[in-house]
């Protein structure tokens, strides 16, 4: 009986579930923290930026609104406690494929433009993060253009 219980816990994939959940949570927090950091660089983290972050988190990670709001709160605390982008960026680089990392950069551009204007500090942050997660300038520029096209079509970034 004891051997069957041990076998159940040692079955392929059983131990990986909590580890994968933890990795997903770290990834979600890292992405949210970078977006919160981008939103606050101009000195004002407004409702448009918060809504843009919420929409991006819901779209990218399939989160419910309440879960996205909770994650944003955690991200605000994490960003306030962190003095470096490297930890958040490394989590993203280590857990996402290149095309998914481009989507993170696009999410950052959405947040940077959410208040209707791009501040120099916000643009600098997106460029630095792109470099840290190995997104080429050309792909970051294309992501930025996609966001600007959505804004130009009358949509809010993140929609």
C-alpha positions as CSV (number, residue, x, y, z in Angstrom):
1,X,0.0,0.0,0.0
2,X,2.8,2.4,0.9
3,X,4.6,1.6,-2.3
4,X,1.5,2.5,-4.3
5,X,1.2,5.9,-2.6
6,X,4.9,6.6,-3.2
7,X,4.5,5.5,-6.9
8,X,1.5,7.9,-7.2
9,X,3.6,10.9,-5.9
10,X,6.6,9.9,-8.0
11,X,4.5,9.5,-11.2
12,X,5.7,11.6,-14.1
13,X,4.3,15.1,-14.0
14,X,3.0,15.0,-10.4
15,X,5.9,16.8,-8.9
16,X,6.0,19.2,-11.9
17,X,2.6,20.7,-11.2
18,X,3.5,22.8,-8.2
19,X,6.8,23.8,-9.8
20,X,5.0,24.9,-13.0
21,X,2.4,26.8,-11.0
22,X,5.2,28.6,-9.1
23,X,7.0,29.4,-12.4
24,X,3.8,30.8,-13.9
25,X,3.2,32.9,-10.8
26,X,6.7,34.3,-11.0
27,X,6.3,35.0,-14.7
28,X,3.0,36.8,-14.2
29,X,4.4,38.9,-11.3
30,X,7.5,39.8,-13.3
31,X,5.4,40.9,-16.3
32,X,3.0,42.9,-14.1
33,X,5.9,44.5,-12.1
34,X,7.6,45.7,-15.3
35,X,4.3,47.2,-16.5
36,X,3.7,48.9,-13.2
37,X,7.2,50.2,-13.3
38,X,6.6,51.6,-16.8
39,X,3.3,53.1,-15.8
40,X,4.8,55.0,-12.8
41,X,7.9,56.4,-14.5
42,X,6.2,59.6,-15.5
43,X,5.3,60.2,-11.9
44,X,1.6,59.3,-12.3
45,X,0.1,55.9,-12.3
46,X,-3.4,56.7,-13.5
47,X,-6.6,54.7,-14.1
48,X,-6.0,54.4,-17.9
49,X,-2.6,52.8,-17.2
50,X,-4.1,50.5,-14.5
51,X,-6.8,49.4,-17.0
52,X,-4.2,48.9,-19.7
53,X,-2.2,46.6,-17.4
54,X,-5.3,44.7,-16.3
55,X,-6.4,44.2,-19.9
56,X,-2.9,43.0,-20.9
57,X,-2.7,40.6,-18.0
58,X,-6.1,39.2,-18.7
59,X,-5.3,38.8,-22.4
60,X,-1.8,37.3,-22.1
61,X,-2.3,35.1,-19.1
62,X,-6.1,34.4,-19.1
63,X,-6.6,36.0,-15.7
64,X,-10.0,36.9,-14.3
65,X,-10.4,40.7,-13.5
66,X,-10.1,40.1,-9.7
67,X,-7.0,38.0,-10.2
68,X,-5.5,40.6,-12.5
69,X,-6.2,43.4,-9.9
70,X,-4.7,41.3,-7.1
71,X,-1.6,40.7,-9.3
72,X,-1.3,44.4,-10.0
73,X,-1.3,45.1,-6.2
74,X,1.4,42.5,-5.7
75,X,3.4,44.0,-8.6
76,X,3.2,47.4,-7.1
77,X,4.7,46.1,-3.9
78,X,7.3,44.1,-5.8
79,X,8.3,47.0,-8.0
80,X,8.5,49.3,-4.9
81,X,10.8,46.8,-3.2
82,X,13.0,46.2,-6.2
83,X,15.7,48.5,-7.4
84,X,16.6,46.5,-10.4
85,X,14.9,45.4,-13.6
86,X,17.2,42.5,-14.0
87,X,15.3,40.0,-11.8
88,X,12.0,40.6,-13.4
89,X,13.6,40.6,-16.9
90,X,15.5,37.4,-16.2
91,X,12.3,35.6,-15.2
92,X,10.6,36.6,-18.4
93,X,13.7,35.7,-20.5
94,X,14.1,32.3,-18.8
95,X,10.4,31.3,-19.1
96,X,9.2,32.6,-22.4
97,X,10.0,31.8,-26.1
98,X,11.2,34.8,-28.2
99,X,7.8,35.5,-29.8
100,X,6.2,35.6,-26.3
101,X,8.9,38.0,-25.1
102,X,7.9,40.3,-28.0
103,X,4.4,40.2,-26.7
104,X,5.6,41.3,-23.3
105,X,7.4,44.3,-25.0
106,X,4.1,45.1,-26.8
107,X,2.3,45.0,-23.4
108,X,4.9,47.5,-22.1
109,X,4.4,49.8,-25.0
110,X,0.6,49.6,-24.4
111,X,1.1,50.7,-20.8
112,X,3.6,53.5,-21.8
113,X,1.0,55.0,-24.2
114,X,-2.1,54.3,-22.0
115,X,-2.1,57.9,-20.6
116,X,-2.1,59.4,-24.1
117,X,1.6,60.3,-24.3
118,X,4.9,58.7,-24.2
119,X,7.3,59.9,-21.6
120,X,11.1,59.6,-22.3
121,X,11.6,57.5,-19.1
122,X,8.9,55.1,-20.2
123,X,10.4,54.7,-23.7
124,X,13.8,54.2,-22.1
125,X,12.5,51.5,-19.8
126,X,10.9,49.6,-22.6
127,X,14.1,49.7,-24.6
128,X,16.2,48.6,-21.7
129,X,13.8,45.7,-20.9
130,X,13.8,44.7,-24.6
131,X,17.6,44.4,-24.4
132,X,17.5,42.4,-21.2
133,X,15.0,39.9,-22.6
134,X,16.7,39.7,-25.9
135,X,14.1,41.3,-28.1
136,X,15.8,42.9,-31.1
137,X,15.2,46.6,-31.7
138,X,13.4,45.9,-34.9
139,X,10.9,43.6,-33.2
140,X,10.4,46.1,-30.3
141,X,9.8,48.8,-32.9
142,X,7.2,46.6,-34.7
143,X,5.5,46.0,-31.4
144,X,5.4,49.8,-30.8
145,X,3.9,50.4,-34.2
146,X,1.2,47.8,-33.6
147,X,0.2,49.6,-30.4
148,X,0.2,53.0,-32.2
149,X,-2.0,51.5,-34.9
150,X,-4.5,50.4,-32.3
151,X,-4.5,53.8,-30.7
152,X,-4.9,55.5,-34.2
153,X,-7.9,53.3,-34.9
154,X,-9.6,54.8,-31.9
155,X,-9.0,51.9,-29.6
156,X,-7.3,52.2,-26.3
157,X,-4.0,50.4,-25.9
158,X,-4.8,47.0,-24.4
159,X,-8.1,46.6,-26.1
